[in-house]
């Protein structure tokens, strides 16, 4: 069993050429000094274990070359069964290049900040296996080996703008002096994956409905609260009047309690938009001005609030008293403390 290598290695995007360039003599290995972004909320995503499958990038081919395969169907295998996805270079003519890779994409507005997984590999001469991330047009190796590994645990922080994570097994030697050995399969399995994703943008919230509109309000009035989040998704939203909640909503999110921790089971566990509504009984409020606010929380725990609104409530009728008038006239004095008199009428009838 060979040594596991660790490093942050840079190269250009692009399959076999990319990886081969990094391997030959390791002459092109570059150590990157990554500048991290300001810390934001993080959340954990479970993949390939605990009954959870693998949410792989559908836009890239999982295999290239001859007789390579990726099987993720065993990811949610029951206890006692062989767990994890299998990446394999099967039997073929020696030296036939190719690779199998599993690739995950971070939702917009997030980045990979860490990974924890179990991997095991059985490689023939001329093969290698590794874990890496991509961001900013560069590919960074996190862990790699040229012979068998494990089963072993990988627990790594990830720096910089890493928007894609990849596990691969590859035949990279194709002569003329040395070929990769294809007479026996080379395999790699990864399982029990926990990604740490950093959500770099807070959610947005916007108040709506009649109650948020200008003017005086009375009785029962509709209120709406719309929320949006590009990254982890909207996990909850709350509207308040003078700090007391009058509307709460919690969309359904793809998350479970795993190993005593709430983890997402999808890369974006909650919906990107959510709208809540309520009928607010303003008679429970004192007449006068009140502060209406609305905030949203994403699955990473970040909160974003929309602009606050001042609402005005008047549920008390005006006061009316009759006053003396001239000959043949009837007059009344009207007062209203808050919204003020709007209009009025005086009606008369014979006393009998």
SULHU-V310689 format. One record per residue. N is the residue number from 1. PSI is psi in whole degrees, -180 to 180 (none if undefined). Layout:
BEGIN
n = {N	N}
psi = {PSI	PSI}
END
This chain:
BEGIN
n = {1	2	3	4	5	6	7	8	9	10	11	12	13	14	15	16	17	18	19	20	21	22	23	24	25	26	27	28	29	30	31	32	33	34	35	36	37	38	39	40	41	42	43	44	45	46	47	48	49	50	51	52	53	54	55	56	57	58	59	60	61	62	63	64	65	66	67	68	69	70	71	72	73	74	75	76	77	78	79	80	81	82	83	84	85	86	87	88	89	90	91	92	93	94	95	96	97	98	99	100	101	102	103	104	105	106	107	108	109	110	111	112	113	114	115	116	117	118	119	120	121	122	123	124	125	126	127	128	129	130	131	132	133	134	135	136	137	138	139	140	141	142	143	144	145	146	147	148	149	150	151	152	153	154	155	156	157	158	159	160	161	162	163	164	165	166	167	168	169	170	171	172	173	174	175	176	177	178	179	180	181	182	183	184	185	186	187	188	189	190	191	192	193	194	195	196	197	198	199	200	201	202	203	204	205	206	207	208	209	210	211	212	213	214	215	216	217	218	219	220	221	222	223	224	225	226	227	228	229	230	231	232	233	234	235	236	237	238	239	240	241	242	243	244	245	246	247	248	249	250	251	252	253	254	255	256	257	258	259	260	261	262	263	264	265	266	267	268	269	270	271	272	273	274	275	276	277	278	279	280	281	282	283	284	285	286	287	288	289	290	291	292	293	294	295	296	297	298	299	300	301	302	303	304	305	306	307	308	309	310	311	312	313	314	315	316	317	318	319	320	321	322	323	324	325	326	327	328	329	330	331	332	333	334	335	336	337	338	339	340	341	342	343	344	345	346	347	348	349	350	351	352}
psi = {129	172	147	133	145	139	166	102	139	145	174	161	152	67	-134	-42	-39	-50	-40	-38	-32	-24	-43	106	-3	27	-22	14	127	130	128	134	96	136	114	154	168	144	142	-176	147	156	159	139	123	135	144	57	168	28	8	138	-156	122	83	158	117	-5	-9	149	133	-14	151	158	-164	131	37	147	155	122	108	6	-22	4	-50	32	148	164	139	-20	168	118	161	162	154	124	129	140	104	-179	131	-177	138	139	-5	113	160	178	158	137	146	130	130	147	132	140	155	135	2	170	156	125	-7	164	143	127	170	132	154	139	149	99	147	170	136	-3	158	163	153	173	136	169	158	140	142	27	3	151	130	118	135	-41	140	160	152	-5	-166	153	156	-162	136	160	133	127	102	137	155	127	161	-175	79	109	-8	141	141	139	136	155	138	141	119	0	117	47	-177	-25	-40	132	152	145	121	5	-17	140	148	127	157	137	141	142	174	51	131	111	141	118	136	123	114	-3	130	159	165	148	146	128	146	-174	170	-36	-29	-5	161	155	172	146	147	157	-150	126	135	143	140	151	118	138	151	146	128	-26	-100	-20	163	120	-23	157	146	134	141	153	118	34	-10	132	135	-10	126	142	140	99	157	128	151	90	152	160	112	123	47	26	136	116	146	152	4	157	-41	96	-29	159	149	-20	153	144	129	154	156	156	115	124	103	-10	-15	-4	151	148	144	-162	145	155	121	128	158	132	155	151	136	176	-20	-5	1	146	141	138	143	172	135	156	137	123	155	131	136	102	5	136	158	159	138	130	141	145	161	144	178	178	125	9	150	133	153	147	127	135	146	124	-32	-79	-18	158	140	-50	166	165	155	126	148	150	160	143	-23	none}
END
